[in-house]
Amino acid sequence: MAHQWLIAALLLCGPAGLWAQNPPIGQKVAFSVALKTDNQAGGDHGPFPSETILVFKRVVTNIGNHYDDSTGIFTAPIRGLYFVTFTGAAGSEGSMNAAVMKDGVNMFAVDDNQNKFSSATNSMVLELAAGDKLWVTLWPNQRIFDQSRLTTFSGFLISPLP
């Protein structure tokens, strides 16, 4: 029954609305980052010969300081349900393929080969244990584009779990 309520609330209110209406008691966790800082010129990032962790340098929100802008890794501070979303923009080559990884396992991906400077978004609710790590991996020989926060990675704690 609780899962049905969660799904209904996400559909009706969106993830941000759900968090605002029913914040977890005690600890609040949220991060929202963009690939490049406001001072960096827009452009492609990559390609790299092997899979590469993207380090998002423009920190917009980091409640609890669990996102590390030197490594690109978010570490879950407590066991809970987390909403995680990633938007990636294709650059000058017109394609992009990247994935959100949890401790080295692909949780979900975005793939866009429709057009130059297009974008794709994917999101999931993930159950994370305390200490689980999330990051975005750019697959080998791929490019990703950012300018004015087009490529973003965000997440927040929906609810702690026992």
N, C-alpha and C positions, 0 to 999 in steps of 0.2 A: 504494500500500500504506500509506503514512504517513497519508493522509487516512482510510482505513478504520479504522486504529488510533485516530485522533483521535475519529472518530464513535463507535466502540465504547466508548472510555474515557468520553466525555461521557455516553453512555446509561447506562453501568454505575455511574459514580462521581459524575456531576454535574460541573459546571464547577469548583466549588471543590475537590472531591476530586481532580480531575485536576491542578490547579495544585499542591496540597499534595504529590502523589506525584511530580510531575516539574516542579519549578520551573525556569524558564529560568536558564541559567548567566549570572551577571553581574547584569544589570539586572532589578529587580522593579518592576512597575507595577501599581497597583490603586487604584480609587477607588469610593466608595459614599457617595451624598449623598441627602438628603431635601429636599423643597421648602421647608419652613418650619423655623425653629430651634425648639428645645424651649421657648423663652420666648414664641414667637408663638402667639396663639390660633388654633385650627383654623378653617378656613373656605375659601370659594371664592377662587380666584385667577382674575381675568378676569371678564367677557369683555373682549377688546380688539378694536378695529376692524380690525386687520391681524394677520398672523402675528407671534408674539412669542416670543423666546427665553426659556425658563424659566431663572431663576437659582436654583439649588438652594443654599440658605443653610446647611443643617445638614450639615456635613462629618463623616461618621462615620469614613471611611478615606480617606487620600490619600497612598499610598506613592509616593514620587517627586515629589510636589507638581505633578502635571501637570493637575489639575483646578483651574480658577480660579473661586473662589466670588464674585468680583466681576462676572464675565461669564457664568457658566454653561457655559463651554466647556472640554472636555478636549482637550489637544493630545498626540498620540502622539509619544513621544520617539524611538522607533526603528521601523523597518519590522518588522511581525510580524503574527501572528494574535492577535486580541483577542476575548474574549467580552464582549458588551455586552447589558445588559438594562434595561428600563424598565417600571415599574408606575405606572399613573395611576389615580386614584380620581375617580369622578363625584361631584359634590356635590349641592347643593340642587335643581339643575335636572334632574338625572338623566341627563345626557349629558356626554361628554368625548371629544375627538378630538385627538391629539397624535402627533408623529413624531420619531424619532431621525434627525438629519440629519448627513451627512458632507460637509463643505465645501459646504453648500447643496443637496445631493441627498438626497432621502428614501430612507433605508435600510430602515426598517420603522416601522410605526405601531401605535398602540393606539386602539381606538374602542369606547366603551361607552355604550349608550343603553338598557340593560336596566332600570335602577332607580336611585333616589336612593341615594347612598352605596355603590355597587358599584364594582368595580375590574376592570382588565384588565392583562395582562402580555404582553410579547413580548420575545424574545431572538434574537440572531444571533451567529455567529462572523464577524467582519469582517477582511479583510486591509487593514491601514492602512500607509501610508508615513510616514516620519518627517515631522512637521509637519502631518499631516492633523488636522482639527478635527472633533469630535463635539459636538453639543448637542441639546437637546429643544426642538422648536417646538410651541407651542400654536397651533392654526389659528384664523383669525378667528372672532369671535363665539362662542368656546367657553369653557367654564369647566373648571377642574381643582381638586380638593379635596385638602387635606392637614391631617392632625392625627395626631400621634404617629407620624410616618414612614410614612404610607400611600402617598404618592407619592414614588418613589425612582428613581434613575438610577445604575447601577453598571457597572463594566467592569474587566477585567484582561488583562494580557498572558499569552497561553497559551504562545507560542513565538516567539522572534525568527526572522526570515527573512533570507536572504542578500541 
